[in-house]
Amino acid sequence: MKTASTTIIDLSHPIAENMPLWPGDPKTKIETCATVAQDGYMLNQVTIGEHTGTHIGAPRHFSATGRSVDNIPPQHLFAECAVLDVQTQARKDNDYLVQVADVVEWEKEFGMIKSDSIVLFKTGWSLRWTIPAAYWGTAPNGNHFPGVSLQTAQYLVDKRNIIGLGVDTGGIDGGQSKDFATNQLLAANDIYHLENLNLKDVKSGRLHIFVGALAIQSGSGSPCRVLALLD
């Protein structure tokens, strides 16, 4: 609940035509349809993929029978959140996959992750957002950016009953994944994911987040504005 002492932090990147774009996804376009000077009002037409920019991926993204974004329960879009900082590990290895040991270490300091929480992993990749080649870690053998190991996701699903999982990189599975196993696991367990978050201004710990997802009918995801509330 927001109070006078609550600090609100934006965990989203602005939507722009030059944003990092997953290979093959539709290009983002922002076209002027009307201006105040000429028409008395301003209107833009925005063309964007469901999974571009800071966005939510519904279970439907990896499961034909999974829950679509418009059917995600509202209470799952405003919830307690655990932020885990793995920047040290990611600096040493661009392909770092978050391990169960990282979760165990966090819980030693902050206590057990509560049931029905959202878990976010801060790798430091937010600082690369304006340089697409660095953000994707583009190389001849594919992309190189951190993600979450299948074992860690399974642990959080089975042992902590999470409702969402998020990263400040271009993909939950990491840049070298070919089978998207972590995405598949989350979809099979009716859990959504958040990608391309802007986590540069939050630290390890607990907070609440609001996920402003569009209720796209039968959608597999949606660009969204994600806000953190700190007491």
C-alpha positions in Angstrom: 0.0 0.0 0.0 1.4 3.4 -1.0 2.0 5.9 1.8 3.6 9.3 2.1 7.0 7.6 2.8 6.8 5.3 -0.2 9.5 5.7 -2.9 8.4 4.7 -6.4 11.1 3.6 -8.9 10.5 3.0 -12.6 11.9 -0.4 -13.6 11.1 0.1 -17.3 13.0 1.4 -20.3 11.3 4.0 -22.5 9.8 2.7 -25.7 11.8 4.0 -28.7 12.4 3.0 -32.3 16.1 2.2 -31.7 15.5 -0.2 -28.7 17.4 -3.5 -28.7 15.3 -5.9 -30.7 15.2 -9.7 -30.6 16.3 -11.0 -34.0 13.3 -11.5 -36.2 10.9 -9.6 -34.1 8.8 -6.8 -35.8 10.5 -3.4 -35.8 9.2 -0.7 -33.5 7.7 2.3 -35.3 6.3 5.5 -33.8 4.6 7.5 -36.5 3.0 10.9 -36.1 -0.7 11.0 -37.1 -1.6 14.4 -35.8 0.0 17.4 -34.1 -1.2 20.1 -31.9 0.0 22.8 -34.3 -1.8 21.3 -37.3 -4.7 19.4 -35.9 -5.3 20.8 -32.4 -4.3 17.5 -30.7 -1.4 15.1 -30.8 -1.7 11.4 -31.9 0.9 8.8 -32.7 0.5 5.3 -34.1 2.8 2.8 -32.4 3.8 -0.5 -33.9 5.5 -2.9 -31.5 5.9 -6.6 -30.9 4.4 -8.1 -27.8 7.9 -9.0 -26.5 9.8 -5.8 -27.3 11.3 -3.5 -24.7 10.4 -4.0 -21.0 7.7 -6.6 -21.3 5.8 -9.5 -19.8 5.7 -12.9 -21.3 2.5 -14.8 -20.5 2.5 -18.7 -20.3 0.9 -18.5 -23.8 4.3 -17.4 -25.1 5.6 -21.0 -24.8 2.4 -23.0 -24.5 -0.4 -23.1 -27.0 -2.8 -23.8 -24.1 -1.2 -21.5 -21.6 -2.8 -18.5 -20.0 -2.9 -15.4 -22.2 -1.7 -12.0 -20.9 -5.3 -10.7 -20.5 -6.1 -13.6 -18.2 -3.2 -13.1 -15.8 -4.9 -12.5 -12.4 -4.7 -8.8 -11.3 -3.3 -9.9 -7.9 -0.3 -11.4 -9.7 0.6 -8.0 -11.3 0.9 -6.3 -7.9 2.9 -8.4 -5.5 5.8 -8.7 -3.1 9.1 -9.0 -4.9 12.6 -10.3 -4.1 15.5 -8.7 -5.9 18.7 -10.7 -6.1 21.9 -9.0 -7.2 24.2 -11.3 -9.3 26.2 -8.5 -10.9 29.5 -9.9 -9.6 28.9 -13.3 -11.2 27.7 -11.8 -14.5 30.8 -9.5 -14.7 33.0 -12.6 -14.7 30.9 -14.5 -17.2 28.6 -13.0 -19.8 26.8 -16.3 -20.1 26.3 -16.7 -16.3 23.1 -18.6 -15.3 21.8 -17.9 -11.9 22.3 -20.8 -9.6 20.3 -22.2 -6.6 23.3 -21.2 -4.5 22.6 -17.6 -5.3 19.1 -17.9 -4.0 20.3 -19.7 -0.8 22.9 -16.9 -0.1 20.2 -14.2 -0.6 17.9 -16.0 1.8 20.6 -16.1 4.5 20.5 -12.3 4.5 16.9 -11.4 3.8 15.0 -14.5 4.8 13.0 -17.1 2.8 11.3 -15.9 -0.4 7.6 -15.8 0.4 5.0 -17.8 -1.5 3.3 -15.9 -4.4 6.3 -13.6 -4.8 7.9 -12.3 -8.0 11.7 -12.8 -8.2 13.9 -10.5 -10.1 17.6 -11.0 -10.9 19.9 -7.9 -11.3 22.8 -8.7 -13.6 23.9 -5.2 -14.5 22.8 -5.5 -18.1 20.5 -2.5 -17.7 23.5 -0.3 -18.2 24.1 -1.8 -21.7 20.6 -1.0 -22.9 21.6 1.9 -25.2 24.2 -0.2 -26.9 22.4 -3.1 -28.6 25.6 -5.0 -29.6 26.8 -5.0 -25.9 23.3 -5.7 -24.6 22.9 -8.9 -26.7 26.6 -9.8 -26.6 26.5 -10.4 -30.3 29.1 -12.9 -31.5 29.6 -15.4 -34.4 28.5 -18.2 -32.1 25.3 -16.4 -30.9 24.3 -14.0 -28.2 26.0 -13.8 -24.8 24.0 -12.5 -21.9 23.1 -13.9 -18.4 19.9 -15.8 -17.6 18.4 -18.2 -15.0 19.3 -21.8 -15.0 16.6 -24.5 -15.3 17.6 -25.9 -11.9 17.1 -22.5 -10.2 13.8 -21.9 -11.9 12.6 -25.4 -10.8 13.7 -24.7 -7.3 11.7 -21.4 -7.2 8.7 -23.0 -8.7 8.7 -26.1 -6.5 10.1 -24.8 -3.2 9.0 -21.1 -3.2 5.8 -21.1 -5.2 6.6 -18.0 -7.2 4.2 -16.3 -9.5 6.7 -14.4 -11.7 10.4 -14.3 -12.7 12.2 -11.4 -14.2 15.6 -10.3 -15.5 17.3 -7.2 -16.8 18.6 -9.0 -19.9 17.0 -9.9 -23.2 15.9 -13.4 -22.1 15.2 -15.5 -19.1 17.2 -18.4 -20.5 20.4 -16.6 -21.3 21.9 -15.8 -24.7 23.3 -19.2 -25.4 20.1 -21.2 -24.9 18.8 -23.2 -27.8 15.8 -24.9 -26.1 14.5 -22.1 -23.8 14.1 -24.7 -21.1 13.5 -22.1 -18.3 10.8 -20.4 -20.4 9.2 -23.8 -21.1 9.2 -24.6 -17.4 7.6 -21.4 -16.3 4.9 -21.7 -19.0 4.1 -25.3 -17.9 3.6 -24.0 -14.4 1.4 -21.0 -15.3 4.1 -18.5 -14.3 4.9 -15.3 -16.3 8.3 -13.8 -16.9 9.6 -10.2 -17.2 12.4 -9.3 -19.5 14.4 -6.2 -20.4 13.8 -4.7 -16.9 15.7 -1.6 -15.8 17.1 -2.6 -12.5 19.9 -0.1 -12.1 18.3 1.8 -9.3 17.2 -1.1 -7.1 19.3 -3.1 -4.6 19.1 -6.6 -3.3 16.2 -6.9 -0.9 12.4 -6.9 -0.7 9.9 -4.5 -2.3 6.6 -4.5 -4.1 6.2 -4.2 -7.8 3.3 -3.2 -10.1 3.4 -4.7 -13.6 1.4 -2.5 -16.0 0.7 -5.0 -18.7 -1.8 -4.4 -21.5 -4.8 -6.8 -21.5 -4.2 -7.9 -25.1 -7.0 -10.4 -26.0 -5.4 -13.9 -26.3 -2.0 -12.2 -26.3 1.3 -14.0 -25.5 2.7 -10.9 -23.8 2.8 -7.2 -23.7 5.1 -4.2 -23.4 4.6 -2.9 -19.9 5.7 -0.3 -17.4 6.9 -1.9 -14.2 7.0 0.2 -11.0 8.8 -0.7 -7.7 7.4 0.5 -4.4 9.9 0.9 -1.5 8.8 1.7 2.0 
